[in-house]
Amino acid sequence: MNRTEEKLAALNQPKPWSGVNAYRSDPLLVDLTSSLSRPLREEYDVIGKYVTSPEAQELARMANASPPQLRTHGVRGERLDVVEFHPAWHALMRRSMASGLHSSVWENAPEARGHEHKARAVRFFLTAQLESGHLCPLTMTSASVAALVASPAVQKEWTPRILSRKYDSSNKPPMQKTAVTIGMGMTEKQGGTDVRTNTTTGERVGEGIYRLSGHKWFMSAPMSDAFVMLAQTKDGMGCFLVPRLLEDGSANGLEFQRLKDKLGNRSNASSEVEFAETFGFLLGSPGDGVRTILDMVTLTRLDCALSSAGMMRASMAEAIHHVRGRVVFGKALIDQPMMTRVLADMALDVAAATALAFRLADSFDKARENPVDAAYARVMTPVAKYWICKIAPGLIYEAMECIGGSGYVEERPIARHYREAPVNAIWEGSGNVMALDVLRVLSRGKDLFETLFAGLERDLGPSGKKTVEVLRAATALAERDEAAGRLLIEQLALAAGAAELYRLGAGKIADAFLESRLAGGWRHTYGVLDARFDSRYVLDLLYPPAT
């Protein structure tokens, strides 16, 4: 400890949460990855050290303190439509692309074979603990391959550059670059989530090539090299890959109107765009656009859950680090009974959210060969996305309150996590949309729920039968009353989170989560955990003190 740190310690100010290995200090994550290959676990160790390093934290701070800027025109009045980012953004992108956050699912790497989604999920979860804004274009780029599969010719031309791990931010035609990123434009002013009411039109001008005209109210990552978009054709809604620049380097008609002045997400850019005479490549059949893009959306929903879980984990770690080093009323803040119980209560949610997100990633890996995992992936994608993203803002706020007034400043990492948290619950389907998706599955494939319930009953052990009876009752209610969809989706999330904790062998943690979330009454705030659960045990097990 240097003299500055000694002085701050004397002033009862713990040092910042930094230089802690985010992977090694997370026993649950270490356990979740124990079956993965040694090369992967060694990679996670490196990422874990990086994301909490002072250097990486400074990059995250600068990328958020210096938001992107839109340049619509040049000095001669010509259209530029260029968004400029701080060098810190590019440094974060370079590192994350080198880690394969945009590509590793599709690389067929031998060390991750059979675990591609789960292996990438760990990288994504850890990186979200550093800075989540730059993960947006990486999520869309990775997920875009699922849509490109619908057009083998387009896939063959674009995939090699999508899979490249060499970040290339140059403003050049995509086929002249070493790597590309892909954005998405679905939302329009008049429709929002109801994409079938989109007014953007596509006119066929050649084999698989259409001319698009219209607007997008939200188009994230506007400096991406291409965008997956929906447009109305004479044959129905089509899905298209729309390059930003044409082969000769000229603009493809995309005119950015403005960047969104967003509530919290600052490092990333999201734009409004209008376009005409804009060329796009058809993905799939002209009338199957929604179905085609949903394959991409499913993958982005997994990333929403992983990002929210990662930010909650980092916020909790920061708060617990602080209360272990701060003395209040004559003893360490963490030893104050009420504080201990609040943090333990929160830790249960973070553990369940983490376990649930990784179980979902694992089901993506196994869905093709295993009908049980296929059922889990289909039902639980909206469930996990709903619950994990929904609880993140409140939990991160509570962690901020545990730190106190010094938690409410931009210098702390928790500030950017708190600002970032709401977007995952809104992006790619808000809470009601997720609940409606679950009801849609229920109306078309009730057998999927029975397959899911059988697995939950097994993993929940003695509590399984009673819990599944409650789930069946919630299912029957939701079939009669659409407005009860949120009740069903929340019960599913809590039961599945508890089941996964039991399956992982986290007995006492699982007991506390199950009994407080499913057997108790309505809970308005954290800190009402029953006294029979050892709060200090929960904290020290999930967040071990530094040695």
Secondary structure, 3 states (H helix, E strand, C coil): CCHHHHHHHHCCCCCCCCCCCCCCCCHHHHHHCCCCCHHHHHHHHHHHHHHCCHHHHHHHHHHHHCCCEEEEECCCCCEEEEEECCHHHHHHHHHHHHCCCCCHHHCCCHHHCCCHHHHHHHHHHHHHCCCCCCHHHHHHHHHHHHHHCCCHHHHHHHHHHHCCCCCCCCCCCHHHCCCCCEEEEEECCCCCCCHHHCCCEEEEEECCEEEEEEEEEEEECCCCCEEEEEEEECCEEEEEEEECECCCCCECCEEEEEECCCCCCCCCCEEEEEEEEEEEEEECCCCCHHHHHHHHHHHHHHHHHHHHHHHHHHHHHHHHHHHHHCEECCEEHHHCHHHHHHHHHHHHHHHHHHHHHHHHHHHHHHCCCCHHHHHHHHHHHHHHHHHHHHHHHHHHHHHHHHHCHHHCCCCCHHHHHHHHHHHHHHCCCCHHHHHHHHHHHHHHCHHHHHHHHHHHHHHHHHHHHHHHHHHHHHHHHHHHCHHHHHHHHHHHHHHHHHHHHHHCCCHHHHHHHHHHHCCCCCCCCCCCCCCCCCHHHHHHHHCCCCC
